[in-house]
Amino acid sequence: MSVYLPPSFAARDGESVARLIEEYPFATLITAGGDEPHLSHLPLLHRPDSPPHGSLIGHMARANPHWQCFADGPTLAVFQGPHAYVSPSWYVDPAAMVPTWNYVVAHVRGSIVPLSDRAETLDILGQMTARFESGRPRPWRLQLEGVRLEAMVGAIVAFRMIIERVDAKFKLSQNRSVEDRERVIAALLEEGSTEATATAEWMIRHARQG
């Protein structure tokens, strides 16, 4: 499992990759095992607990057969950041250009260990809940107890993915001239959509450094 990664689009800034995973935690998890790859969509959190790249934590339904294939082969977590169409009309010389797409993506590869320990499972649930609830005016908290809590814990499989490799691709017009990049940024901001604006902001932060 590899990604086409021209040098001009390769992101080697660890802080920027961590920011991508933090801001866009909903990932596509792919395990190449059995007759065909298993694929699940779920949120994952990055933890800097296993040098050099850290780990990802998450959980899925026990009824999902995907977790039973974790030992069959490597697993890839794909984090898709902002993306937007880029029109040739935005360049200095549009007649010589073709349409393209700017985007930010990280491919995180590693091995996954399902967690059977109840305390570890509850800890991961707590970390996931805190990540997505802590900034709310009235944060929800897990209040199940007894049989209902045990049923919920038994219905999921928590896991930790030890990261072995990260390939991040920030395709943000780094291969264009400074003037073309500035024109693309201005056009995306003018479009005003959430994705276009977010893509422009990532270009401001990264492509202007190219």
URDALIN-V147452 format. One record per backbone hydrogen bond with DSSP energy under -1.0 kcal/mol. CO is the residue of the C=O (numbers start at 1). NH is the residue of the N-H. E is the energy in kcal/mol with one decimal. If there is no record, write none. Layout:
co | nh | e
CO | NH | E
CO | NH | E
//
This chain:
co | nh | e
6 | 9 | -2.0
9 | 170 | -2.5
13 | 17 | -1.9
14 | 18 | -2.4
15 | 19 | -2.0
16 | 20 | -2.1
17 | 21 | -2.2
18 | 22 | -2.2
19 | 23 | -2.7
20 | 24 | -2.2
25 | 44 | -2.0
27 | 42 | -2.2
28 | 78 | -2.8
29 | 40 | -2.4
30 | 76 | -3.2
31 | 33 | -1.4
31 | 38 | -2.8
38 | 31 | -2.6
40 | 29 | -3.5
42 | 27 | -2.6
45 | 57 | -2.3
47 | 49 | -1.6
47 | 55 | -3.1
50 | 54 | -2.8
54 | 163 | -2.0
55 | 47 | -3.2
56 | 161 | -3.3
57 | 45 | -2.1
58 | 159 | -2.5
60 | 157 | -2.8
61 | 64 | -1.6
66 | 69 | -2.1
67 | 70 | -1.2
69 | 72 | -2.0
74 | 32 | -1.5
75 | 110 | -2.2
76 | 30 | -3.1
77 | 108 | -3.0
78 | 28 | -2.1
79 | 106 | -2.1
82 | 104 | -1.1
84 | 102 | -2.6
86 | 100 | -1.9
87 | 90 | -1.7
88 | 91 | -1.7
93 | 96 | -1.2
94 | 97 | -1.4
100 | 86 | -2.9
102 | 84 | -2.4
103 | 171 | -2.1
104 | 81 | -3.3
105 | 169 | -3.0
106 | 79 | -2.8
107 | 167 | -2.7
108 | 77 | -3.2
109 | 164 | -3.0
109 | 165 | -1.8
110 | 75 | -2.3
111 | 162 | -2.4
113 | 160 | -1.8
117 | 121 | -2.1
118 | 122 | -2.5
119 | 123 | -2.1
120 | 124 | -2.3
121 | 125 | -2.3
122 | 126 | -2.3
123 | 127 | -2.3
124 | 128 | -2.6
125 | 129 | -2.6
126 | 130 | -2.5
127 | 131 | -2.1
128 | 132 | -1.7
129 | 133 | -1.8
130 | 134 | -1.9
133 | 136 | -2.1
145 | 148 | -1.0
146 | 150 | -2.3
147 | 151 | -2.3
148 | 152 | -1.9
149 | 153 | -2.6
150 | 154 | -2.3
153 | 156 | -1.1
155 | 62 | -2.8
157 | 60 | -1.7
158 | 115 | -3.1
159 | 58 | -1.7
160 | 113 | -2.7
161 | 56 | -2.2
162 | 111 | -1.5
165 | 109 | -2.9
167 | 107 | -2.9
168 | 11 | -2.5
169 | 105 | -2.2
170 | 172 | -1.2
171 | 103 | -1.8
173 | 176 | -1.8
177 | 181 | -2.6
178 | 182 | -2.3
179 | 183 | -2.1
180 | 184 | -2.3
181 | 185 | -2.5
182 | 186 | -2.3
183 | 187 | -2.2
184 | 188 | -2.6
185 | 189 | -2.3
186 | 190 | -1.9
187 | 191 | -1.6
188 | 192 | -1.2
193 | 197 | -2.6
194 | 198 | -2.4
195 | 199 | -2.5
196 | 200 | -2.3
197 | 201 | -2.2
198 | 202 | -2.0
199 | 203 | -2.0
200 | 204 | -2.5
201 | 205 | -1.8
202 | 206 | -2.4
203 | 208 | -1.7
206 | 209 | -1.6
207 | 210 | -1.7
//
